[in-house]
Amino acid sequence: MNTRVKRLMLPLGGTAVATGMIAVSLTTAGGAAAAAPASDPMATTKAAAMETVKFWAANGGKSLKSATKYTEDAATKAKIKLGGGDAEPDGKTGTVPPIGQEKVTPTKVKNVNLPRTIGKVFFRLDGKTYWCSGSSVQGKYRNLVATAGHCVYDTDANRDTLDRWVFIPGYYQGKAPWGIYVGKSAYTHFDFAVYEDFDSDYGFVNVYNGVEAGTWKDAGRLGDNVGGQGFAWNQPIGKPVYAFGYPAGPHPDGDFPYTGQTPKYCYGKTTAASPVSAFKAEAQIAIKCSFTAGASGGPWIAGYSSTKRLGYINGVTSLVGDKDANGRFDFATSPYFDSETYAVYSLAANLWTGKIGK
């Protein structure tokens, strides 16, 4: 596991970038040319996908239970400030409605019910099992997961996608209440895939239909089972979002406030994040948040309706930091979702996968 120290801010997962990817030319929603999305295969055959399911489900989910949060052993250094970054819209504001809410406007409520769409992303690296956070997101075939780019790709080992990648919505202590969903193909921004640029630290993964552990029966499509959040891009900075995830790691001072067993949330108005050269991050956004390792890849949801448990994903947790240098993480960042993000999402959102269970 990579243990090199990063200054100022930490990734909530090991840094990752893919090589040998397929570049696909697209045009953004505003008509401007976008940097080419990068794609990479995962479990490309049904046999390989079922083997992945059985790997995780064997022995009562032993591998799932033994997986640990994907993180780096590092500590923040110095006192930093928020603001001053380059995050801004690059075209017209756009949204894609959540599954089942195509013609419904979310309502505002005071209580916060956790979304059914969130869960854990599991994968293997160098023989060890790890997890991040993620969420189901709207797509044509209801088979799409949004997470952080560094929870999908691995270039520290000079290879492509992380091994045996699955998404389990509602995961709890080895249980997969809505099935295990194996990744078939992954998509991210070319700048992240090639240059490890955390301004594009997001990934979208097409998954096969879920499989019921033990019976190996088809559990149906992800979006049919848990719904799918909408998607938004070029949103104004300064509006409130809910950030959801499974934090589990310690603060720099050693305190362990979270177990990683259940999802948590932060709420706040977005602001521009300070540039962080160690991650080539110059255009991220941030919110006040005490998340620790494990929350990486969890969705930032705007316009969230607690009654419908749906809203619009316009970010994913990427980095955390300690802005007052008191030994406690107090903010989290996300790449700013712009027209180029939409181009990557749009490509992934229109790909069919199919079922692998009986």
BELTA-V548145 format. One record per residue. N is the residue number from 1. NEAR is the number of other ideal C-beta (glycine too) atoms within 12 Angstrom. D_LAST is the distance of its C-alpha to the last C-alpha in Angstrom with 2 decimals. Layout:
BEGIN
n=(N/N)
near=(NEAR/NEAR)
d_last=(D_LAST/D_LAST)
END
This chain:
BEGIN
n=(1/2/3/4/5/6/7/8/9/10/11/12/13/14/15/16/17/18/19/20/21/22/23/24/25/26/27/28/29/30/31/32/33/34/35/36/37/38/39/40/41/42/43/44/45/46/47/48/49/50/51/52/53/54/55/56/57/58/59/60/61/62/63/64/65/66/67/68/69/70/71/72/73/74/75/76/77/78/79/80/81/82/83/84/85/86/87/88/89/90/91/92/93/94/95/96/97/98/99/100/101/102/103/104/105/106/107/108/109/110/111/112/113/114/115/116/117/118/119/120/121/122/123/124/125/126/127/128/129/130/131/132/133/134/135/136/137/138/139/140/141/142/143/144/145/146/147/148/149/150/151/152/153/154/155/156/157/158/159/160/161/162/163/164/165/166/167/168/169/170/171/172/173/174/175/176/177/178/179/180/181/182/183/184/185/186/187/188/189/190/191/192/193/194/195/196/197/198/199/200/201/202/203/204/205/206/207/208/209/210/211/212/213/214/215/216/217/218/219/220/221/222/223/224/225/226/227/228/229/230/231/232/233/234/235/236/237/238/239/240/241/242/243/244/245/246/247/248/249/250/251/252/253/254/255/256/257/258/259/260/261/262/263/264/265/266/267/268/269/270/271/272/273/274/275/276/277/278/279/280/281/282/283/284/285/286/287/288/289/290/291/292/293/294/295/296/297/298/299/300/301/302/303/304/305/306/307/308/309/310/311/312/313/314/315/316/317/318/319/320/321/322/323/324/325/326/327/328/329/330/331/332/333/334/335/336/337/338/339/340/341/342/343/344/345/346/347/348/349/350/351/352/353/354/355/356/357/358)
near=(23/24/12/16/16/29/21/33/43/45/48/51/53/41/42/45/39/41/23/18/32/21/23/26/15/29/20/31/29/20/13/19/15/32/30/27/41/44/34/41/25/36/38/22/17/23/14/22/37/28/21/38/45/28/29/43/34/22/15/16/28/17/31/34/24/20/32/28/39/47/39/31/20/31/27/33/19/17/17/29/21/33/20/18/30/22/35/22/28/29/24/18/22/27/28/32/28/40/37/25/28/15/8/17/17/28/16/15/16/10/12/22/21/28/42/29/46/51/45/52/56/48/46/27/34/17/13/20/32/42/48/57/51/56/60/50/53/40/38/22/26/34/40/49/57/57/59/52/57/49/54/56/50/35/31/25/22/12/19/30/45/45/31/35/50/54/54/49/45/32/38/23/20/25/24/36/20/32/40/51/54/50/47/39/38/49/47/53/49/34/32/45/39/26/24/30/34/44/41/47/51/56/55/53/50/46/55/44/36/42/39/27/33/22/17/24/19/25/33/25/32/49/38/25/33/42/34/46/52/44/44/41/36/30/39/22/32/18/25/25/41/43/49/47/51/49/41/34/37/27/26/31/17/12/15/17/21/28/18/36/19/22/38/30/37/37/26/28/24/40/30/29/42/31/28/37/16/27/40/27/42/26/36/48/46/46/41/27/42/32/50/43/43/45/53/52/60/53/55/54/49/39/31/40/30/22/18/28/36/42/51/42/52/45/51/56/59/55/54/51/47/34/32/18/20/16/19/25/42/30/40/52/53/55/48/43/53/40/32/39/51/39/41/46/48/30/34/43/34/24/29/20/35/22/30/36/28/15)
d_last=(36.85/39.31/42.24/44.68/46.49/46.15/49.11/49.18/45.50/42.29/38.79/36.32/34.25/35.19/36.40/34.17/34.55/32.65/34.27/33.58/31.87/31.71/34.31/33.76/36.82/36.59/39.09/39.18/39.25/43.02/43.38/44.41/43.02/40.46/39.91/37.01/33.62/32.08/28.47/26.55/23.11/20.87/17.47/17.74/14.91/11.16/12.07/14.74/12.80/10.34/13.65/15.18/12.83/13.50/17.13/17.59/15.77/17.38/20.25/19.74/19.73/22.95/22.84/22.37/25.28/27.47/27.10/30.35/31.55/32.03/35.78/39.02/41.88/44.61/47.18/48.53/52.08/54.89/55.12/53.63/53.74/51.31/52.02/53.39/50.16/49.46/46.47/47.06/45.51/45.59/45.17/44.37/42.35/38.89/35.91/32.40/31.55/28.78/25.64/26.81/30.40/31.27/34.41/35.17/37.67/36.91/39.48/41.41/41.16/42.72/40.01/37.13/33.65/31.09/28.50/24.85/24.01/25.36/23.77/23.98/23.24/22.66/23.51/25.29/28.77/30.94/28.82/29.03/26.56/27.66/26.81/28.22/27.81/26.10/25.09/22.85/25.09/25.22/23.82/23.23/19.41/19.40/17.99/21.20/22.67/26.43/28.05/31.05/31.40/32.34/29.02/27.23/29.75/31.86/35.06/37.04/35.35/35.73/32.08/29.65/26.71/26.16/23.68/20.10/20.45/18.26/19.13/18.71/20.37/22.34/22.06/24.31/25.05/21.73/19.80/17.21/17.55/15.53/13.05/13.62/14.17/14.87/17.85/17.79/21.48/24.51/27.75/31.13/34.79/36.49/39.21/36.90/35.02/38.33/41.00/39.26/40.82/39.72/40.86/37.45/35.46/32.32/28.90/26.09/22.57/19.75/16.41/12.81/10.84/10.75/8.48/9.62/11.68/11.60/8.56/6.28/4.57/5.44/9.17/10.73/13.71/16.26/19.18/17.79/17.23/20.46/22.52/24.19/27.83/30.14/31.84/35.60/38.00/41.78/42.30/45.80/46.38/47.72/45.24/43.31/39.71/37.45/35.93/32.94/31.58/31.25/34.68/35.23/37.98/41.71/44.47/47.06/49.29/46.72/45.74/42.10/41.61/37.79/35.09/32.10/30.12/30.42/30.91/34.49/36.29/39.51/41.39/44.12/45.66/44.84/47.64/48.08/47.43/50.02/49.38/48.10/48.95/46.91/43.73/45.32/44.66/47.27/45.52/43.32/43.64/43.98/44.01/45.59/42.90/42.81/39.27/38.89/36.37/32.70/33.17/32.93/30.61/30.69/31.38/34.85/34.60/37.52/38.13/35.81/35.61/35.16/34.42/31.62/30.68/30.64/33.03/33.34/32.52/35.62/35.41/33.60/35.39/36.79/39.97/41.96/45.69/48.71/51.23/54.05/53.61/53.58/50.69/48.13/45.54/46.52/44.77/41.54/41.10/38.66/38.92/40.43/37.96/39.93/39.42/38.14/35.45/34.51/34.34/31.82/29.76/30.01/28.64/25.55/25.09/24.59/21.82/18.35/15.35/11.98/8.38/6.82/3.79/0.00)
END
